[in-house]
Structures are given as structure tokens and as C-alpha cells.
Amino acid sequence: MVGIYFSGTGNTKHCAEYLLKLLDENAQAYSIENEAVSNAIKSSGELVFAYPVYYSALPKIVSDFIIENSHLWKDKKIFVIATMGLFSGDGAGCGARLFKKFGAKISGGLHLKMPDCIGDVKLLKKSPQENRKIILKADKEIEAAATKIKSGKYPKNGLNYACRLAGLFGQRLYFGNKTKRYYKAIKADKSKCVACGRCAAVCPMKNIEINGDTISFKGKCTMCYRCFSNCPQQAITIIGKRVIQQSKFENYLS
């Protein structure tokens, strides 16, 4: 068994690694950004694939990865994990349908609420203590899912038609276009930015360039909020207009 994930601020990475550890302590999890990920997928017939849900849809970077590696999914047994700030609908189903298109067999799905990382929008913002409780609850759900999977009873979150309707009418119908193309409106406050390069170093899209003391963007943002949460000057905003709360998974464990 192998774990594959995309994670912006660490939430999804944790969920994938924890479930994998409970199912097979010798199994490894790989980010889709890892150069070894293709060989890891080829090496195993059973995968745990995890990603965050944006607007009840797949992040563009994740859908692109699945499509670009379409030749790897045939006959793979895949369990899908979808993490969310509040609502998913058919978050796991979105990935499952795409995998099926390329010949994969979906064993099940799991939806997990995790701390919201959209830190320039006030909605869903919680204290570190509240977010820690959210993580602990998710861990309990992961443990319960692992017990079921070991007995052959795979959770089926987000995989039925009712969930698909909930995802469609809950968010995707109105906001789904935001995940069909890369985002271009990311901004940096040049009065705060010191061109330290931390944002460019963590960007999965290589969307950020630092030239001397100037920052620029290439119009290919996947809205993962990595740059936002790693900026020491709080100079970057993506959807909103001001920094309300930066978010990184490890900060909630201290």
C-alpha cells in the first residue's frame, strides 16, 4: 500500500500519513510534488489518495496530476480522502469519478473536517485551541475508518448520487469555475514584502519569482495558501484583501 497526497498547509498530509500508518506501518506516503511519486504508484496495487477540497471540487493541481498520469491508474485499488474546512458534498467522489475514467477501482472514500486555511477571509476562522480539537476529532474518525477498512468495510463518504447533488448545488454550481483554471489575482503588499523568497520556495506551481527586491507572479496559483501562511511579513493575500490568520498544521500541535 502507498499513500499519495497534495497538501497546502499540512492538514491533508497528516490525514494521509495517519491513516496509512494505521493500515500498514511500513507503508510510505508521497506528495504529488515528489519526484519519486510515479514509481511509488507503479509499485503498489493499492493506494490511499488524499487532497483538500476547494468549492466542493478538486484543486486544479490535483486534477491536472491525475489526468497527466492517466496511464498509472488502470486496475489500481484507490481509497480517496477529501479534507475540508466545512462542507464537501462529494469531495471524495470528485476524485473517484476521475480515477474511474482511467480504469481505477475505488474502494471507498473518507471526508475529514480540518482547520480552514483560507486566512484572508473571516469565515470559518477559529482559535488555535478550537483547531486542535478539530484535528483530534479528525484523528478519531481516521482511527474508526482504519478499523472498518481492516475488517473489509470501507467507508463510502461522498461517493453516492445524493452527495454528488449536494456538492453540485452546495458550491460547485456557483464557484466550480474557480478550480477549472489557475488563479491569477494573488497579490503582495510591496510595502511589507522584503523579497525573502520563502513564498517562492514553497509554491508547488513555481508561480512566484523574486528578482532582487521585487516579487512577481506568473498567473498560475492553485490557491493552496502555502505562500500566504509562510510569509513572515504577512504581505501576501489571495482571495481576500487582508491577512486575518495564517495557518500551518504544525502550529496547532504546540
N, C-alpha and C positions, 0 to 999 in steps of 0.2 A: 504494500500500500504506500502511496505517495501523496503528499499534500501540495496543492498549488494555490497561491493566493495573490491578490492585489490588495495593498493596504496603504491608505493615505497617511493616517496618524497613528497607526499601530493597533487599532481595535480589531480589525479583521485578521491580522497576523496572529494575534493572541488566540482568537477563537479557533482558527485553523490548527494551530500548533497544539492547543489544549485537547481538542477532540482527537487529533491524530495520536497524541501521546497516550490517551486513554484506550484507544483501539489497538495500537501497536507501538510499544515503547521504543522500538528500533527504527520506526519509520521517520523519514525526513520531510520537511515542508520547504518548498521553494517559492520565492517570489517570481512573478512572471517577468521581472526585470533581470533575473539571474541568468547568466549565460548558459548554465547547465540545465535549465528547465526543460528543454526539448528532450534531452537524453533521459532525464528523470521520468518524463511522461512515457517515453518509449519503453522504459524498463519495467513498468508495472501495469497490470491489467485492471487495477482498482485505484481510483483517485478520490480524494476529497478536494473539491474546488471551491474556494471562498472569495467573496468580493463584497464591497459595500454597495448599497442600493441608492441611486440618485433619482428622485422623482418617480419611484416605482419602476425604474428601468436600469439597465446595465450602464456602468460608466463607459464612455467611448473607448478608453484604453483597454477595457476588458473585452468588449465585443470585437474590437479590432484584433486582439490577441487570439481569440477563439477562431475567428474567420481566417486569419493569416496562418494558423496552424491546423486548418481543417483536416489535413491528412493524418493527424495524430489521434483523432478521437474515435475512429471506427472500432467498434466492439469493446471500447473501454467502459467499465462499470464506474459511474460517477455519482458521488453524493455531493449535493450542492448546499453550501452555506451562504446565506444572504444576511448581512448585518445592516442595521438601520437606526436612525435617530428616533423615529416614532412609528412610521407606517410603511408597510411594504406592499401588501396585497399579494402579488405573485412574484416577489423578488427572486425567489429560487426558481420559479417557473420560467422567468425570462431567460436565464442561462440554460435551463434544462431544454427548452424548445430549440435553442440554437445548437446545443450539443447533439440533440437527436437528429437535426438536419444533416449532421456529418457522421451519423451512424453510431453514436454513443448509446449506451443503455443507462438510464437514470435509475439509481437505486433508491433515492429519496431526497428530501430537502429539509433544511432547518432554518428558521428565521430567528435572529437574535437581536434584541434591542441593546444598543451600546451608546456610550456618550456621544452626543451630537458634536460634530467638528466644524460646522459652518459658523465660525466665530465672528463674522461681521453682520450677522442677522440675530436680533434679540430672541426670536422664537426658539424655544427648547433649551435655553441656557440654564445650567444648573450649577450648584456649588460643587467643589471637589468631593465633598463628603457624599452628596447625593449621587454623583457619578460613580463613586466607589461602590455604592450599594447596587447601582445598575449592573456593574461588572460582576459583582458577587452573585446576583440573580442569574445573569447570563451563564456564569460558570456552573451553577446548579442545573440549568437547562441543558448544558453541554454534557454534564455527567449523566443526566437522565437519558439523553439521546444515545450516549455511548452504551449504556446498559441495554437499551432496546436493540441497538444495532448488533450487539454481541449475541442477542437471542434471535436474530433474524427478523426483527420487527422494525423496519426502517421508518423514521418519521417522514411524513409526506407534506410538510409545510409548503404552501404556495404552489402546489402542483395541480390542483383541480380547477375546473372551469369557473366556479364561484370566486375563487381567489383571483383568477385572471380578470374577471369583470371588476372586482374590487380595485385591482391595480390600475386598470384602464380608466375607470370613471373616478377613482380616488385622486389620481395625479397624472398618469401618463398621457391621457387625452388632452390635457391642458398644458403640460410642461414637458412632454416627452421629446419635443424637438430640441430641447437643451442638451440632450445626451446623444443626439444623432450627428452632431458636429462638434468640433473642438471650440472651446470658449475663447473669445478674443478680448474681452473687456477687463482683464486683470490690470490692476493699477499699482503704482508705487508712489508714495509721497516723497518727492525728491528733497524736501526739506528735512526729512527724517533719515532717508536711506544713506548709508555710509559705504555702499558698494562692497560689503564684506564678502559676498559670494556664497553665503550659506544657502540662500534660496536656490541658486543655480546648481549647487552641489547635490541637493536632494530632489530636484524636479525630475520626475520619471519621464517627462516628454522632452527634456533638454530644450525647454521653451524659453529659458531665461539666459540672457547674455550680460556679462559685466565687462565693460570696456573702460578701463581707468576708473573714474569715479562716476560712470554713467551706467544705469541699468536699463535694459530694453527687453521687450517680449516679442515672440515670433508668431503669436496668434494661434498657439496650439496647446491650450490649457485644458486638462481633463478634470479640473475642479476638485482635486484630491485634498487641497488645503495644507499640503506639506510645507510649501514655501511660507504660507501665511503663519503657520504655527511655529516655524523655526526661525523667523525673523527676529533678531534681538532688539531691533529698533521699533517693532510693530509698525512698519512702514507700508506693508502690502495689504491690499483689500481685493476681494474677488467679486462676490455678488453684491455685498453691501458697501457702505461708504465709510465705515469706521470700524476699528478693532474693538470688539466687545470682550472676547475671551479666546485666547489661544488654547489649543487642545492637543495634547500628546498622551498616549495611553500610559506611558511610564510615570507621568506626573500624578496619576491618580492612585498609584501604589504606595507612595511615600506617606 
